[in-house]
Amino acid sequence: MGLGKLKSLYAAKENEIKKRLEEFGENGKSSEKIFLELCFCLCTPRSSAIKCDRIIKQLAGNGLLFNGSAGDIKKYMDEISFPNEKSGYIVGARERFANRNVDFTEFFRKFLSPAGAREWLVKNVKGLGRKEASHFLRNIGLGKSFAILDVHILKNLEEFGVIGEVPQQLTDKKYMEIEAKMKTFSKVVGIPMEELDLLLWSKETGSVFK
């Protein structure tokens, strides 16, 4: 696909993308929704985002997300990778935030910038790498300038010549290098970063999701 077709795809999906981003902003006004997004992002590495979303909603609906043990939560995670680790990450995040009645909406406002919040998350929340922290902040309306470098996005960045090839290993340094290149590409095509991410993801999957 050339840049012309990409821009045409954006024109066709722009309203849907902007609507989804508005929903992310609304997520950021509710501590419960923020916690759900955190748990969702803890589940996504090497797993289907759609399956992760469904599992987290199920766990929230039956109360286990807020009260269940790691063993209880793991029983619902057969469809995603690393269920042992991820169920433990969820319980760890709950103990750090939800069980202490942390007001997320105030917690993240204390950082001088979304970049500061991302650095804190990567260093302090087990299970959140740079991609997951970026994804989480975007999904609560705080990560508009971040790249969420999953396989779909990396494949497209390679396709459009933004990167030479999809890296075998995405180190922190490499992540930041590719994010900078994606920001430049975003300016070249005239599509904001957060919208470009959803556009490229939908190009691969057929849907504007999260």
Backbone as a printed PyTorch tensor [residue, N CA C, xyz], in Angstrom:
tensor([[[  0.8490,  -1.2020,   0.0000],
         [  0.0000,   0.0000,   0.0000],
         [  0.8780,   1.2430,   0.0000]],

        [[  0.5850,   2.1910,  -0.9210],
         [  1.3190,   3.4330,  -0.9590],
         [  0.7480,   4.4480,   0.0060]],

        [[  1.4260,   5.5810,   0.1160],
         [  0.9760,   6.6180,   1.0420],
         [ -0.3800,   7.1730,   0.6420]],

        [[ -0.6530,   7.2370,  -0.6590],
         [ -1.9500,   7.7280,  -1.1140],
         [ -3.0890,   6.8580,  -0.6090]],

        [[ -2.8930,   5.5490,  -0.6950],
         [ -3.9300,   4.6240,  -0.2200],
         [ -4.0560,   4.6790,   1.3010]],

        [[ -2.9290,   4.8960,   1.9760],
         [ -2.9850,   5.0150,   3.4340],
         [ -3.8170,   6.2380,   3.8260]],

        [[ -3.6010,   7.3410,   3.1320],
         [ -4.3600,   8.5540,   3.4170],
         [ -5.8410,   8.3660,   3.0850]],

        [[ -6.1300,   7.6080,   2.0360],
         [ -7.5260,   7.3220,   1.6970],
         [ -8.1740,   6.4640,   2.7710]],

        [[ -7.4160,   5.5000,   3.2890],
         [ -7.9280,   4.6540,   4.3710],
         [ -8.1990,   5.5030,   5.6070]],

        [[ -7.3050,   6.4460,   5.8760],
         [ -7.4900,   7.3360,   7.0240],
         [ -8.7440,   8.1790,   6.8590]],

        [[ -8.9620,   8.6840,   5.6680],
         [-10.1610,   9.4920,   5.4100],
         [-11.4270,   8.6790,   5.6740]],

        [[-11.3820,   7.3950,   5.3280],
         [-12.5450,   6.5320,   5.5190],
         [-12.7690,   6.1800,   6.9860]],

        [[-11.6910,   6.1370,   7.7830],
         [-11.7990,   5.6760,   9.1680],
         [-11.5930,   6.7790,  10.1910]],

        [[-11.3430,   7.9900,   9.7470],
         [-10.9760,   9.0710,  10.6590],
         [-12.0190,   9.2900,  11.7460]],

        [[-13.2830,   9.3500,  11.3790],
         [-14.3280,   9.6040,  12.3810],
         [-14.3920,   8.4850,  13.4130]],

        [[-14.2800,   7.2480,  12.9500],
         [-14.3150,   6.1030,  13.8680],
         [-13.1180,   6.1330,  14.8060]],

        [[-11.9580,   6.4850,  14.2730],
         [-10.7440,   6.5550,  15.0840],
         [-10.8580,   7.6510,  16.1370]],

        [[-11.3230,   8.8300,  15.7290],
         [-11.4570,   9.9360,  16.6740],
         [-12.4650,   9.5990,  17.7760]],

        [[-13.5310,   8.9030,  17.4080],
         [-14.5250,   8.5000,  18.3990],
         [-13.9050,   7.5530,  19.4190]],

        [[-13.0880,   6.6250,  18.9390],
         [-12.4510,   5.6840,  19.8620],
         [-11.4920,   6.4150,  20.7960]],

        [[-10.7750,   7.3870,  20.2900],
         [ -9.8570,   8.1550,  21.1290],
         [-10.6100,   8.9660,  22.1800]],

        [[-11.7930,   9.4500,  21.8390],
         [-12.6330,  10.1400,  22.8240],
         [-13.0210,   9.1810,  23.9390]],

        [[-13.3020,   7.9320,  23.5790],
         [-13.6420,   6.9220,  24.5860],
         [-12.4490,   6.6600,  25.5100]],

        [[-11.2420,   6.6610,  24.9450],
         [-10.0550,   6.4860,  25.7800],
         [ -9.9460,   7.6310,  26.7880]],

        [[-10.2530,   8.8370,  26.3430],
         [-10.2180,   9.9820,  27.2450],
         [-11.2130,   9.8350,  28.3760]],

        [[-12.3740,   9.2730,  28.0790],
         [-13.3790,   9.0340,  29.1150],
         [-12.8950,   7.9700,  30.1030]],

        [[-12.1710,   6.9720,  29.5940],
         [-11.6080,   5.9490,  30.4910],
         [-10.7640,   6.5930,  31.5800]],

        [[-10.0290,   7.6400,  31.1920],
         [ -9.1150,   8.2900,  32.1140],
         [ -9.7760,   9.0710,  33.2230]],

        [[-11.0970,   9.1640,  33.1930],
         [-11.8330,   9.8810,  34.2420],
         [-12.3620,   8.9420,  35.3200]],

        [[-12.1540,   7.6530,  35.1410],
         [-12.6850,   6.6600,  36.0780],
         [-11.5660,   5.7570,  36.5690]],

        [[-11.3490,   5.7170,  37.8890],
         [-10.2950,   4.8650,  38.4360],
         [-10.5360,   3.3940,  38.1210]],

        [[-11.7910,   2.9710,  38.1200],
         [-12.0820,   1.5670,  37.8170],
         [-11.7360,   1.2410,  36.3740]],

        [[-12.1140,   2.1120,  35.4440],
         [-11.8020,   1.8620,  34.0300],
         [-10.3000,   1.9070,  33.7910]],

        [[ -9.6080,   2.7870,  34.4880],
         [ -8.1590,   2.8570,  34.3610],
         [ -7.5310,   1.5440,  34.8170]],

        [[ -8.0300,   1.0010,  35.9280],
         [ -7.4880,  -0.2640,  36.4150],
         [ -7.7670,  -1.3930,  35.4200]],

        [[ -8.9540,  -1.3900,  34.8140],
         [ -9.2640,  -2.4060,  33.8130],
         [ -8.3100,  -2.3120,  32.6230]],

        [[ -8.0040,  -1.0860,  32.1970],
         [ -7.0810,  -0.9140,  31.0800],
         [ -5.6730,  -1.3650,  31.4590]],

        [[ -5.2830,  -1.1220,  32.6990],
         [ -3.9800,  -1.5770,  33.1640],
         [ -3.9020,  -3.1030,  33.0960]],

        [[ -4.9360,  -3.7640,  33.5770],
         [ -4.9630,  -5.2310,  33.5580],
         [ -4.9890,  -5.7570,  32.1270]],

        [[ -5.7490,  -5.0970,  31.2660],
         [ -5.7870,  -5.4730,  29.8520],
         [ -4.3840,  -5.4150,  29.2510]],

        [[ -3.6780,  -4.3300,  29.4820],
         [ -2.3470,  -4.1610,  28.9030],
         [ -1.3340,  -5.1310,  29.4990]],

        [[ -1.5220,  -5.5400,  30.7340],
         [ -0.6610,  -6.5580,  31.3280],
         [ -0.8330,  -7.9050,  30.6380]],

        [[ -1.9920,  -8.1130,  30.0300],
         [ -2.2830,  -9.3970,  29.3960],
         [ -1.8590,  -9.4690,  27.9300]],

        [[ -1.6430,  -8.3400,  27.2880],
         [ -1.5080,  -8.3220,  25.8290],
         [ -0.2110,  -8.8860,  25.2360]],

        [[  0.9330,  -8.8950,  25.9360],
         [  2.1310,  -9.4030,  25.2610],
         [  1.9400, -10.8020,  24.6730]],

        [[  2.2230, -10.9030,  23.3820],
         [  2.1350, -12.1690,  22.6280],
         [  0.7530, -12.8050,  22.6940]],

        [[ -0.2550, -11.9930,  22.8240],
         [ -1.6290, -12.4970,  22.9230],
         [ -2.5730, -11.6080,  22.1300]],

        [[ -3.7040, -12.1540,  21.7590],
         [ -4.7210, -11.4080,  21.0320],
         [ -5.3350, -10.3340,  21.9210]],

        [[ -5.3150,  -9.0910,  21.4460],
         [ -5.9050,  -7.9950,  22.2140],
         [ -7.3940,  -8.2240,  22.4330]],

        [[ -8.0640,  -8.7610,  21.4420],
         [ -9.5070,  -8.9940,  21.5460],
         [ -9.7970, -10.0350,  22.6310]],

        [[ -9.0060, -11.0950,  22.6620],
         [ -9.1900, -12.1130,  23.7020],
         [ -8.8770, -11.5510,  25.0820]],

        [[ -7.8190, -10.7550,  25.1680],
         [ -7.4570, -10.1570,  26.4600],
         [ -8.5620,  -9.2530,  26.9730]],

        [[ -9.1280,  -8.4570,  26.0920],
         [-10.2080,  -7.5540,  26.4780],
         [-11.4120,  -8.3370,  26.9910]],

        [[-11.7460,  -9.3990,  26.2880],
         [-12.8990, -10.2150,  26.7040],
         [-12.6500, -10.8590,  28.0650]],

        [[-11.4280, -11.3540,  28.2900],
         [-11.0970, -11.9990,  29.5580],
         [-11.1570, -11.0080,  30.7100]],

        [[-10.6040,  -9.8230,  30.5110],
         [-10.6100,  -8.8190,  31.5770],
         [-12.0340,  -8.3920,  31.9120]],

        [[-12.8630,  -8.2260,  30.9120],
         [-14.2640,  -7.8590,  31.1620],
         [-14.9860,  -8.9690,  31.9110]],

        [[-14.6740, -10.2120,  31.5750],
         [-15.2850, -11.3390,  32.2750],
         [-14.8450, -11.3710,  33.7320]],

        [[-13.5550, -11.1600,  33.9770],
         [-13.0290, -11.1610,  35.3380],
         [-13.5680,  -9.9930,  36.1550]],

        [[-13.7770,  -8.8650,  35.4880],
         [-14.3740,  -7.7260,  36.1880],
         [-15.8300,  -8.0170,  36.5250]],

        [[-16.5290,  -8.6570,  35.5950],
         [-17.9460,  -8.9510,  35.7940],
         [-18.2000,  -9.9350,  36.9160]],

        [[-17.3100, -10.9220,  37.0680],
         [-17.5280, -11.9120,  38.1310],
         [-16.8080, -11.5540,  39.4370]],

        [[-16.1420, -10.4030,  39.4550],
         [-15.5190,  -9.9160,  40.6760],
         [-14.1160, -10.4120,  40.9400]],

        [[-13.6270, -11.3790,  40.1460],
         [-12.3170, -11.9550,  40.4290],
         [-11.1790, -10.9800,  40.1570]],

        [[-11.3940, -10.0550,  39.2450],
         [-10.3390,  -9.0830,  38.9540],
         [-10.0050,  -8.2670,  40.1950]],

        [[-11.0060,  -8.0350,  41.0320],
         [-10.8330,  -7.1950,  42.2150],
         [-10.6310,  -7.9940,  43.4970]],

        [[-11.0310,  -9.2630,  43.4890],
         [-10.9750, -10.0370,  44.7280],
         [-10.3320, -11.4130,  44.6030]],

        [[-10.1690, -11.9060,  43.3820],
         [ -9.6920, -13.2740,  43.2040],
         [ -8.1950, -13.4110,  43.3930]],

        [[ -7.7790, -14.6210,  43.7190],
         [ -6.3530, -14.9240,  43.8270],
         [ -5.7770, -15.0890,  42.4170]],

        [[ -4.4550, -15.1480,  42.3350],
         [ -3.8230, -15.3860,  41.0390],
         [ -4.2940, -16.7130,  40.4550]],

        [[ -4.4780, -17.7150,  41.3260],
         [ -4.9720, -19.0080,  40.8540],
         [ -6.3770, -18.9270,  40.3010]],

        [[ -7.2230, -18.1490,  40.9620],
         [ -8.5950, -17.9700,  40.4780],
         [ -8.5940, -17.2890,  39.1040]],

        [[ -7.7890, -16.2690,  38.9710],
         [ -7.7370, -15.4960,  37.7280],
         [ -7.1630, -16.3300,  36.5940]],

        [[ -6.1480, -17.1160,  36.8920],
         [ -5.4780, -17.9350,  35.8810],
         [ -6.4470, -18.8780,  35.1640]],

        [[ -7.4600, -19.3540,  35.8640],
         [ -8.4200, -20.2960,  35.2760],
         [ -9.1430, -19.7140,  34.0730]],

        [[ -9.1760, -18.3880,  33.9750],
         [ -9.8860, -17.7380,  32.8760],
         [ -8.9440, -17.3010,  31.7460]],

        [[ -7.6730, -17.6720,  31.8600],
         [ -6.6700, -17.1280,  30.9450],
         [ -6.0460, -18.1690,  30.0300]],

        [[ -6.7540, -19.2620,  29.7950],
         [ -6.2040, -20.3440,  28.9740],
         [ -5.9420, -19.9100,  27.5280]],

        [[ -6.6820, -18.9210,  27.0450],
         [ -6.5710, -18.5340,  25.6350],
         [ -5.4240, -17.5820,  25.3480]],

        [[ -4.7120, -17.1430,  26.3840],
         [ -3.6080, -16.2170,  26.1600],
         [ -2.3020, -16.8090,  26.6840]],

        [[ -1.2110, -16.2520,  26.2390],
         [  0.0990, -16.7780,  26.6280],
         [  0.4740, -16.3580,  28.0450]],

        [[  1.3260, -17.1550,  28.6640],
         [  1.8860, -16.8860,  29.9900],
         [  0.8190, -16.5910,  31.0580]],

        [[ -0.1870, -17.4530,  31.1930],
         [ -1.2500, -17.1820,  32.1680],
         [ -0.7530, -17.1410,  33.6100]],

        [[  0.2560, -17.9430,  33.9420],
         [  0.7830, -17.9220,  35.3170],
         [  1.3480, -16.5530,  35.6590]],

        [[  2.2130, -16.0580,  34.7690],
         [  2.8560, -14.7680,  35.0150],
         [  1.8390, -13.6360,  35.0140]],

        [[  0.9510, -13.6420,  34.0350],
         [  0.0220, -12.5190,  33.8700],
         [ -1.0080, -12.4480,  34.9910]],

        [[ -1.4610, -13.5940,  35.4690],
         [ -2.3930, -13.5640,  36.6070],
         [ -1.6900, -12.9910,  37.8330]],

        [[ -0.4030, -13.3110,  37.9780],
         [  0.3660, -12.7330,  39.0780],
         [  0.5710, -11.2390,  38.9140]],

        [[  0.7910, -10.7880,  37.6660],
         [  0.9470,  -9.3530,  37.4170],
         [ -0.3130,  -8.5880,  37.7980]],

        [[ -1.4650,  -9.1780,  37.4720],
         [ -2.7350,  -8.5170,  37.7850],
         [ -2.8950,  -8.3640,  39.2990]],

        [[ -2.6130,  -9.4280,  40.0240],
         [ -2.7310,  -9.3580,  41.4840],
         [ -1.7320,  -8.3470,  42.0340]],

        [[ -0.5280,  -8.3240,  41.4830],
         [  0.4650,  -7.3590,  41.9280],
         [  0.0250,  -5.9250,  41.6810]],

        [[ -0.5570,  -5.6730,  40.5170],
         [ -1.0490,  -4.3310,  40.2040],
         [ -2.2020,  -3.9550,  41.1240]],

        [[ -3.0450,  -4.9310,  41.4220],
         [ -4.1760,  -4.6730,  42.3170],
         [ -3.6820,  -4.3170,  43.7150]],

        [[ -2.6710,  -5.0210,  44.1820],
         [ -2.1380,  -4.7340,  45.5120],
         [ -1.4730,  -3.3630,  45.5650]],

        [[ -0.8700,  -2.9620,  44.4620],
         [ -0.2040,  -1.6500,  44.4240],
         [ -1.2060,  -0.5120,  44.3340]],

        [[ -2.2900,  -0.7240,  43.5960],
         [ -3.2140,   0.3650,  43.3270],
         [ -4.6050,   0.1650,  43.9230]],

        [[ -5.3540,  -0.8070,  43.4100],
         [ -6.7700,  -0.9270,  43.7530],
         [ -6.9880,  -1.1930,  45.2430]],

        [[ -6.1930,  -2.0810,  45.8160],
         [ -6.3920,  -2.4100,  47.2270],
         [ -6.0440,  -1.2560,  48.1590]],

        [[ -5.2900,  -0.3080,  47.6500],
         [ -4.9350,   0.8720,  48.4430],
         [ -5.8410,   2.0610,  48.1330]],

        [[ -6.8460,   1.7900,  47.3350],
         [ -7.8090,   2.8360,  46.9480],
         [ -7.1180,   4.0500,  46.3260]],

        [[ -6.1160,   3.7810,  45.5100],
         [ -5.4250,   4.8590,  44.8040],
         [ -6.3730,   5.4750,  43.7920]],

        [[ -6.4780,   6.7870,  43.8070],
         [ -7.2750,   7.4980,  42.8150],
         [ -6.3970,   7.7040,  41.5850]],

        [[ -6.5800,   6.8390,  40.5740],
         [ -5.7580,   6.9140,  39.3780],
         [ -5.8410,   8.2860,  38.7200]],

        [[ -7.0350,   8.8520,  38.7250],
         [ -7.2190,  10.1210,  38.0260],
         [ -6.3410,  11.2150,  38.6230]],

        [[ -6.0170,  11.1020,  39.9090],
         [ -5.1140,  12.0500,  40.5520],
         [ -3.6690,  11.5600,  40.4820]],

        [[ -3.4920,  10.2540,  40.5480],
         [ -2.1560,   9.6690,  40.5910],
         [ -1.3200,  10.0800,  39.3870]],

        [[ -1.8960,   9.9950,  38.1860],
         [ -1.1220,  10.2800,  36.9930],
         [ -0.9940,  11.7740,  36.7090]],

        [[ -1.8210,  12.5800,  37.3490],
         [ -1.6960,  14.0210,  37.1810],
         [ -0.4530,  14.5800,  37.8800]],

        [[  0.0990,  13.8290,  38.8010],
         [  1.2510,  14.3390,  39.5570],
         [  2.5250,  14.3350,  38.7200]],

        [[  2.5200,  13.5770,  37.6240],
         [  3.6940,  13.5510,  36.7610],
         [  3.7130,  14.8060,  35.8860]],

        [[  4.8940,  15.3060,  35.6490],
         [  5.0160,  16.5220,  34.8490],
         [  4.6570,  16.2740,  33.3880]],

        [[  4.7540,  15.0420,  32.9480],
         [  4.4810,  14.7340,  31.5500],
         [  4.0630,  13.2800,  31.4160]],

        [[  3.3700,  12.9180,  30.3300],
         [  3.0760,  11.5110,  30.0790],
         [  4.3490,  10.6770,  29.9930]],

        [[  5.4280,  11.2730,  29.4710],
         [  6.6950,  10.5400,  29.3960],
         [  7.1870,  10.1580,  30.7910]],

        [[  7.0060,  11.0630,  31.7580],
         [  7.3830,  10.7520,  33.1330],
         [  6.5450,   9.6340,  33.7050]],

        [[  5.2580,   9.6280,  33.3840],
         [  4.3690,   8.5620,  33.8440],
         [  4.7860,   7.2320,  33.2350]],

        [[  5.1650,   7.2650,  31.9550],
         [  5.5770,   6.0170,  31.2980],
         [  6.8370,   5.4500,  31.9430]],

        [[  7.8010,   6.3130,  32.2090],
         [  9.0330,   5.8400,  32.8390],
         [  8.7460,   5.2280,  34.2020]],

        [[  7.8570,   5.8680,  34.9650],
         [  7.5170,   5.3480,  36.2870],
         [  6.8660,   3.9670,  36.1680]],

        [[  5.9530,   3.8260,  35.2340],
         [  5.2540,   2.5490,  35.0580],
         [  6.2200,   1.4330,  34.6860]],

        [[  7.1190,   1.7040,  33.7580],
         [  8.0770,   0.6880,  33.3170],
         [  8.9460,   0.2270,  34.4880]],

        [[  9.3160,   1.1520,  35.3450],
         [ 10.2070,   0.8290,  36.4530],
         [  9.4950,   0.2310,  37.6580]],

        [[  8.1900,   0.5010,  37.7970],
         [  7.5200,   0.1690,  39.0500],
         [  6.3570,  -0.8230,  38.9560]],

        [[  5.8850,  -1.1260,  37.7780],
         [  4.7790,  -2.0730,  37.6500],
         [  5.2680,  -3.3180,  36.9200]],

        [[  5.3720,  -4.4080,  37.6490],
         [  5.8770,  -5.6590,  37.0760],
         [  4.9470,  -6.1360,  35.9710]],

        [[  5.5350,  -6.4490,  34.8150],
         [  4.7490,  -6.9150,  33.6790],
         [  4.5330,  -5.8640,  32.6170]],

        [[  4.8190,  -4.6090,  32.9490],
         [  4.6640,  -3.5220,  31.9750],
         [  6.0160,  -3.1620,  31.3730]],

        [[  6.1940,  -3.5120,  30.1050],
         [  7.3440,  -3.0150,  29.3760],
         [  6.9780,  -1.6730,  28.7480]],

        [[  7.8530,  -1.1580,  27.9070],
         [  7.5970,   0.1470,  27.3000],
         [  6.3710,   0.1150,  26.3910]],

        [[  6.2130,  -0.9770,  25.6500],
         [  5.0400,  -1.0660,  24.7710],
         [  3.7570,  -1.0910,  25.5910]],

        [[  3.7190,  -1.9160,  26.6290],
         [  2.5010,  -2.0420,  27.4320],
         [  2.1920,  -0.7480,  28.1860]],

        [[  3.2320,  -0.0890,  28.7010],
         [  3.0160,   1.1820,  29.3990],
         [  2.4940,   2.2460,  28.4370]],

        [[  3.0330,   2.2580,  27.2220],
         [  2.5610,   3.1990,  26.1970],
         [  1.1090,   2.9170,  25.8420]],

        [[  0.7970,   1.6420,  25.6910],
         [ -0.5610,   1.2140,  25.3450],
         [ -1.5440,   1.6290,  26.4390]],

        [[ -1.1680,   1.3650,  27.6670],
         [ -2.0160,   1.7090,  28.8020],
         [ -2.2920,   3.2080,  28.8640]],

        [[ -1.2510,   4.0090,  28.7620],
         [ -1.4350,   5.4570,  28.8460],
         [ -2.2620,   5.9830,  27.6770]],

        [[ -2.0580,   5.4430,  26.4960],
         [ -2.8820,   5.8380,  25.3510],
         [ -4.3580,   5.5100,  25.6050]],

        [[ -4.6000,   4.3650,  26.2080],
         [ -5.9740,   3.9140,  26.4290],
         [ -6.6970,   4.6510,  27.5460]],

        [[ -5.9450,   5.5010,  28.2740],
         [ -6.6130,   6.3510,  29.2760],
         [ -6.4360,   7.8320,  28.9140]],

        [[ -6.0740,   8.0660,  27.6510],
         [ -6.0220,   9.4340,  27.1410],
         [ -4.7650,  10.2070,  27.4620]],

        [[ -3.6820,   9.5030,  27.8710],
         [ -2.4660,  10.2040,  28.2830],
         [ -1.2490,   9.8870,  27.4250]],

        [[ -1.4140,   9.1060,  26.3760],
         [ -0.2490,   8.6840,  25.5940],
         [ -0.3270,   9.0570,  24.1350]],

        [[ -0.7380,  10.2720,  23.8480],
         [ -0.9900,  10.6760,  22.4620],
         [  0.2580,  10.6870,  21.5850]],

        [[  1.4200,  10.8380,  22.1850],
         [  2.6380,  10.9320,  21.3800],
         [  3.4520,   9.6430,  21.3890]],

        [[  2.8920,   8.5710,  21.9820],
         [  3.6380,   7.3260,  22.1090],
         [  3.3750,   6.3790,  20.9420]],

        [[  4.3790,   5.5910,  20.6180],
         [  4.2070,   4.4810,  19.6820],
         [  3.9180,   3.2160,  20.4720]],

        [[  3.0060,   2.4080,  19.9630],
         [  2.6840,   1.1250,  20.5830],
         [  3.1720,   0.0530,  19.6140]],

        [[  4.4090,  -0.3560,  19.7970],
         [  5.1030,  -1.1340,  18.7770],
         [  4.8460,  -2.6270,  18.9020]],

        [[  3.6170,  -3.0220,  18.5630],
         [  3.3270,  -4.4460,  18.4800],
         [  3.6620,  -4.9260,  17.0680]],

        [[  3.4460,  -6.1990,  16.8020],
         [  3.8540,  -6.7750,  15.5210],
         [  3.1170,  -6.1210,  14.3510]],

        [[  1.8460,  -5.7400,  14.5390],
         [  1.0820,  -5.1170,  13.4590],
         [  1.7000,  -3.7830,  13.0580]],

        [[  2.0440,  -2.9860,  14.0480],
         [  2.6110,  -1.6690,  13.7760],
         [  4.0010,  -1.8030,  13.1650]],

        [[  4.8210,  -2.6780,  13.6980],
         [  6.1740,  -2.8620,  13.1790],
         [  6.1540,  -3.3360,  11.7300]],

        [[  5.2500,  -4.2450,  11.3990],
         [  5.1460,  -4.7200,  10.0160],
         [  4.8000,  -3.5800,   9.0750]],

        [[  3.9140,  -2.7010,   9.5130],
         [  3.5220,  -1.5770,   8.6740],
         [  4.6350,  -0.5440,   8.5600]],

        [[  5.3680,  -0.3180,   9.6280],
         [  6.4810,   0.6150,   9.5610],
         [  7.5510,   0.1020,   8.6030]],

        [[  7.7210,  -1.1950,   8.5610],
         [  8.6380,  -1.7810,   7.5770],
         [  8.0800,  -1.6100,   6.1680]],

        [[  6.7930,  -1.8610,   6.0060],
         [  6.1550,  -1.7470,   4.6880],
         [  6.3000,  -0.3470,   4.1040]],

        [[  6.1740,   0.6750,   4.9600],
         [  6.2320,   2.0480,   4.4800],
         [  7.6430,   2.6330,   4.5200]],

        [[  8.6260,   1.7850,   4.8030],
         [ 10.0100,   2.2240,   4.7510],
         [ 10.4540,   3.0670,   5.9260]],

        [[  9.6590,   3.0750,   6.9930],
         [ 10.0290,   3.8450,   8.1800],
         [ 11.1970,   3.1700,   8.9030]],

        [[ 11.1900,   1.8340,   8.8950],
         [ 12.3030,   1.0480,   9.4390],
         [ 12.7490,   0.0720,   8.3570]],

        [[ 14.0020,  -0.3420,   8.4280],
         [ 14.5120,  -1.2590,   7.4220],
         [ 13.9370,  -2.6540,   7.5350]],

        [[ 13.7520,  -3.1010,   8.7650],
         [ 13.1900,  -4.4220,   9.0030],
         [ 12.6380,  -4.4840,  10.4210]],

        [[ 11.7530,  -5.4410,  10.6490],
         [ 11.2150,  -5.6460,  11.9930],
         [ 12.3260,  -6.2430,  12.8550]],

        [[ 12.6800,  -5.5830,  13.9590],
         [ 13.7900,  -6.1010,  14.7830],
         [ 13.4420,  -7.4320,  15.4330]],

        [[ 14.4440,  -8.2930,  15.5130],
         [ 14.2510,  -9.5760,  16.1810],
         [ 14.0390,  -9.3830,  17.6730]],

        [[ 14.7210,  -8.3890,  18.2180],
         [ 14.5910,  -8.0770,  19.6460],
         [ 14.3830,  -6.5750,  19.7920]],

        [[ 13.3450,  -6.2020,  20.5260],
         [ 13.0090,  -4.7880,  20.6760],
         [ 13.5300,  -4.2960,  22.0300]],

        [[ 14.8000,  -3.8880,  22.0520],
         [ 15.3770,  -3.3410,  23.2730],
         [ 14.7600,  -1.9740,  23.5590]],

        [[ 14.9890,  -1.4770,  24.7480],
         [ 14.4540,  -0.1750,  25.1090],
         [ 15.0200,   0.9100,  24.1870]],

        [[ 16.3100,   0.8350,  23.9030],
         [ 16.9440,   1.8060,  23.0150],
         [ 16.3420,   1.7380,  21.6210]],

        [[ 16.1700,   0.5240,  21.1090],
         [ 15.5830,   0.3550,  19.7710],
         [ 14.1420,   0.8480,  19.7480]],

        [[ 13.4150,   0.6100,  20.8290],
         [ 12.0340,   1.0790,  20.9060],
         [ 11.9800,   2.5980,  20.7320]],

        [[ 12.8170,   3.2920,  21.4630],
         [ 12.8110,   4.7490,  21.4010],
         [ 13.2480,   5.2530,  20.0320]],

        [[ 14.1800,   4.5550,  19.3940],
         [ 14.6180,   4.9360,  18.0490],
         [ 13.4710,   4.7980,  17.0510]],

        [[ 12.7460,   3.6890,  17.1330],
         [ 11.6420,   3.4710,  16.1980],
         [ 10.4960,   4.4280,  16.4900]],

        [[ 10.2400,   4.7000,  17.7660],
         [  9.2010,   5.6560,  18.1230],
         [  9.5030,   7.0250,  17.5050]],

        [[ 10.7530,   7.4460,  17.5550],
         [ 11.1400,   8.7340,  16.9640],
         [ 10.9060,   8.7300,  15.4540]],

        [[ 11.2220,   7.6150,  14.8080],
         [ 11.0030,   7.5110,  13.3590],
         [  9.5150,   7.5240,  13.0190]],

        [[  8.7060,   6.8860,  13.8730],
         [  7.2680,   6.8830,  13.6370],
         [  6.6900,   8.2850,  13.8100]],

        [[  7.2200,   9.0500,  14.7530],
         [  6.7670,  10.4260,  14.9400],
         [  7.0530,  11.2600,  13.6950]],

        [[  8.2250,  11.0560,  13.1090],
         [  8.5650,  11.7720,  11.8760],
         [  7.6250,  11.3660,  10.7480]],

        [[  7.3680,  10.0740,  10.6350],
         [  6.4500,   9.5630,   9.6090],
         [  5.0550,  10.1360,   9.8130]],

        [[  4.6200,  10.2300,  11.0750],
         [  3.3140,  10.8030,  11.3980],
         [  3.1970,  12.2180,  10.8560]],

        [[  4.2550,  12.9940,  10.9990],
         [  4.2410,  14.3730,  10.4920],
         [  4.2440,  14.4020,   8.9730]],

        [[  4.9740,  13.4950,   8.3570],
         [  5.0560,  13.4420,   6.8950],
         [  3.6920,  13.1530,   6.2830]],

        [[  2.9580,  12.1990,   6.8710],
         [  1.6580,  11.8160,   6.3020],
         [  0.5190,  12.6710,   6.8340]],

        [[  0.8030,  13.4950,   7.8580],
         [ -0.2280,  14.3810,   8.3960],
         [ -1.2920,  13.6830,   9.2050]],

        [[ -0.9010,  12.5870,   9.8810],
         [ -1.8340,  11.8320,  10.7140],
         [ -1.2590,  11.7860,  12.1320]],

        [[ -1.9770,  12.3170,  13.1360],
         [ -1.4540,  12.3180,  14.5130],
         [ -1.0590,  10.9220,  14.9750]],

        [[ -0.0580,  10.8530,  15.8370],
         [  0.4900,   9.5710,  16.2720],
         [ -0.5630,   8.6000,  16.7740]],

        [[ -1.4290,   9.0570,  17.6970],
         [ -2.4030,   8.1300,  18.2750],
         [ -3.3980,   7.6440,  17.2380]],

        [[ -3.6840,   8.4860,  16.2370],
         [ -4.5890,   8.0860,  15.1660],
         [ -3.8780,   7.1600,  14.1860]],

        [[ -2.6130,   7.4090,  13.9490],
         [ -1.8300,   6.5580,  13.0490],
         [ -1.7290,   5.1420,  13.5950]],

        [[ -1.5350,   5.0130,  14.8950],
         [ -1.4630,   3.6860,  15.5090],
         [ -2.7520,   2.9000,  15.2690]],

        [[ -3.8810,   3.5210,  15.5510],
         [ -5.1600,   2.8310,  15.3510],
         [ -5.4140,   2.5470,  13.8840]],

        [[ -4.9760,   3.4520,  13.0140],
         [ -5.1530,   3.2500,  11.5760],
         [ -4.3550,   2.0460,  11.0910]],

        [[ -3.0780,   1.9800,  11.4680],
         [ -2.2380,   0.8620,  11.0290],
         [ -2.7190,  -0.4480,  11.6260]],

        [[ -3.1700,  -0.3990,  12.8810],
         [ -3.6920,  -1.6180,  13.5180],
         [ -4.9340,  -2.1060,  12.7870]],

        [[ -5.8120,  -1.1680,  12.4250],
         [ -7.0440,  -1.5520,  11.7360],
         [ -6.7460,  -2.0110,  10.3200]],

        [[ -5.7070,  -1.4840,   9.7100],
         [ -5.2940,  -1.9380,   8.3710],
         [ -4.9470,  -3.4110,   8.3890]],

        [[ -4.3350,  -3.8680,   9.4690],
         [ -3.9370,  -5.2590,   9.5840],
         [ -5.0830,  -6.1630,  10.0480]],

        [[ -5.9050,  -5.6640,  10.9550],
         [ -6.9090,  -6.5160,  11.5960],
         [ -8.3200,  -6.3200,  11.0550]],

        [[ -8.5600,  -5.1680,  10.3950],
         [ -9.8840,  -4.8930,   9.8600],
         [-10.7820,  -4.1370,  10.7980]],

        [[-10.3070,  -3.8330,  12.0150],
         [-11.1730,  -3.1310,  12.9580],
         [-10.3780,  -2.0920,  13.7450]],

        [[-11.0660,  -1.0300,  14.1620],
         [-10.4790,  -0.0340,  15.0520],
         [-10.7920,  -0.4890,  16.4670]],

        [[ -9.7870,  -0.9810,  17.1460],
         [-10.0440,  -1.5670,  18.4700],
         [ -9.3800,  -0.7300,  19.5520]],

        [[ -8.3130,  -1.2410,  20.1540],
         [ -7.5910,  -0.4660,  21.1520],
         [ -6.2310,  -1.0770,  21.4060]]])
